[in-house]
Amino acid sequence: MKYFKFILLISIVLSISYGDKIAVTTKVKGDVELMKIGSKNYLDLNPGTILSDGDKIRTGKSGFAAIIFIDDKSTLKIKENSEVVITGQRTAASISKKINMDSGTIRATITKQNSDFVIQTPTSVASVKGTDFWMITDPITGDQILGIEGIIGLVNIETGQAVDVTEGMTGSSTPDGQTSIEETDPNSIPDDPSDDQEGSSLIRIYLEGPNGEQKVLIIEYQ
C-alpha cells in the first residue's frame, strides 16, 4: 500500500509542472533535513520527495540521503554532517547539474551520457565526465576527491591550479591555493550505506510536457 501511495504522490506533483523538478529522494536514514528553495525553514526529508532547482539538504551526525536525477539516473549520496544545494538547469534533453557543497562527504555516480555536472565548494570546482567518485570537503582543510572510475577535473579557486583525478587516485585542493594528487589509501575510502541493500528498486515518474504530452519515466536504482 505504501508503494502505491508513493507513486501517486510523484504523479500528482510532476503532472502539474516539472520545469524546475530535477531529482527524487530515494533513500533517507537518520537525521536529514530539507530547505526548499524560497524557504528559510528546514523540514524532515522523506523518501520520494521531489527536489527542485535550489533545494538544500542537510544531514546530521547519523544522517544519510540518496537522490537520483530524473533525466539520466545520475545519483548523489550524501553522508553525515553534510550541507549541499542541488541546482539544475533543464534543456530539451537533459539537466545541467551543479552541486554547491559547503561541507561534508558525498558520492556522485554520473552516467557517461551526461558530462555537464559540476560540484563547487568554498575551495574548489570539480568538473565531472561520466564517472564515480567520492568528494570530501572541509572549509578549513580543503577538498579531497577519491576517484573510483572515470576522470574528474579539480581546480583550485584561489590559484587556478588544476589536477585530473583518475581511478585509484586522490586529488587534494587546499584553501591556500595548492593542489596535489597521490595514490588512494584504501582505508581512506568512506563507507557507502547503500551497500547494505540487496537487489534493485523501481520508481515510476509521470511527466506532462509543455504541450500536454504524457510520459512515464521508470527509474531502476540500487
N, C-alpha and C positions, 0 to 999 in steps of 0.2 A: 504493500500500500504506500509506503514512504517513497518508493522508487517512482511511482506514477505521479504522486504529488510533485516531486522534484522536476519531472519532465514538464508537467503542466505549468509550473512557475516560469520556467525558461521560455516556454512557448508564448505565454501571455506577455512577458516583458519584451521579448525581441520582436514579436509581431507588430508592436506599436511603433518602435523605432530602434534601429540598430546602428545608426550612423556613428555614434560615439561608443558603442559597445565593442570591446576589444578582446575580452578574456572571460573565462569562467573559473571559479574556485573549485578544485576537485577534491582537495583534502585539507582538513584543519585539525590540528592537535594542540591541546594546551591553551595557553593564553595568546590569542591572536585577535587583533582589532583592526577595524577598517574606518578610515575617514573618507567619506565620499567627497568628490570634487564640489567645491562651493560650501562645504560644511566646516564647522570648527569643532565638532564633537566626534569622538570615537565611539563606535558600536562594535559588538562582538561580530566577528566574521564567521560565517557558516558555509559549509559545503554547498555548492550550487549557486552561490552568489554571482551575479553578472557584474563584471568590472568595467568601468568606463574610463575614458581618457582622463587622467589626472587623479585617479583614486590613490590613496596612500594606505599601505599595510604596515602594521607594527606588531612584532612578535615579542612576547615576554621571555622570561627565563627558561620556560619549558615549552615555548611555542614553536609550531611548525605549520607552514602552509604551502600548498602547491597549486599553481594555476596553469591553465592551458589557453593559448591564444587561439581564437576561433577561425583564423584564416588558414593556418598551416600546421597546427598541432605542436608548435614550439612550446616548451614548458619552462617554467621558472619555479624552483623550490627555494623557500625562504626559511632559514633556520632561526634558532632562538636569538633574542636580543638584536633584532634587525629592524631597519626602517627603510622602506623603498616606496617610490612613487611610480606607478605604472602609467606610461603615456604611449599613445599610438595615433598616427595619422593614417586614415583609411584612404586607399586609392581604389580603383575599379577592381583590382585583382588581389590586393594584399594590404597588410598593415605595416607601416614603418614604425618600428618599436624602439622606444627609448626608456631605460630604467634609470631613474635618479636615486642613487643609493647613498644615504648618509653614513650608515654604519651597519656592520653585521656580516652575515655569510649567506651566499646564495649559490645555487647550482643552476646553470642555464643549459638547456639542450635545444639547439636550434637546427631546424631542418635545412638540408643542403639547398633546397629550392629558394630559400629566402635569406639573403645576406644582409638585409637592411635592419640590423639590430645593434644598438649602441647602449653601453652602460656608462654612466658618468658618476663619479664620486667627487668629494672635495679635492682630491689629489690627482685623479687620472681620468682618461677617457679610454674605454675598451671598445674596439670595433670588431664585430664578430662575423665570421664567414662559415656558416654551416658546420657547427661544432658542438662540443660538450666540454664544459669546464666548471670549476669552482672559482668563486671570487670572494675574497675576504678583505674587508675594508675597515680601517680604524682611523679616525681623524687625526690621531697623534702619531701613529707609526706608519701610516700609509696603506698601500694596497698590495695584495698578492693574488696572482692568477695561477691556478693549477690546471694545466692542460690535460684533458683526457682524450680528446680527439679533435682534429682539425687545427685551424690557425686563429689566434686572437692577436690583434694589434693593440699593444698597450702604450699609450702616450702620456707622458707626464705633463700636466697643465702648466706648471711653473716654468719649465725649461724647453719643453717640446721634445725632449729625449724620448726615443721610441725603441721598443723591442717587439719582436714577433714571438709569441709563445706557442709552442707546438706540443704534441703528445709527449707526456712524460717529463715535461719541463715546468718550472715555476718562474714566473716573471714577477719582479718587485718594482714598486714605484713609491718614492718617499716624498714627504712634504717639502724637503729641502731641494727637490728637483732631480734626484738621482734615479736611474733605472738600472736593473741588472737582471740576469737570467742564470739559472742553475738547474741541475737535475733534481727532480722532485723526490723528497724523502717520503716513502710510502706511509710513514707514521704521521705525516702532516695532513693527509687527505681526510677531510671531515667525513663523519658517518652520514649516510643518507637514510632517514627514517622510512622512506618509501621501499627500501629493500626488504622490509618485513612483509610486504603484501605479495600474495601469490595470485597469478593469473592477471587478467585484464578486466577493465570496466568500460561501459559504453555510456555516452551522453548523446542525446538527440536534441539539436537546437533548431527550432523552426524560425526561419527568417522570411521577412517580407521586404522585397526590394522597393526602390523609389517609384517604380511603375506598377506596383501591386503584385509582382510575380512572387510565387511561393517557392521556398527552397528548404530542404531539410539537410542540416549538417550533422553527420554522425561521427562522433569522435571516440576513438578507442584509445585508452591510455593505460599505463601500468601504475 
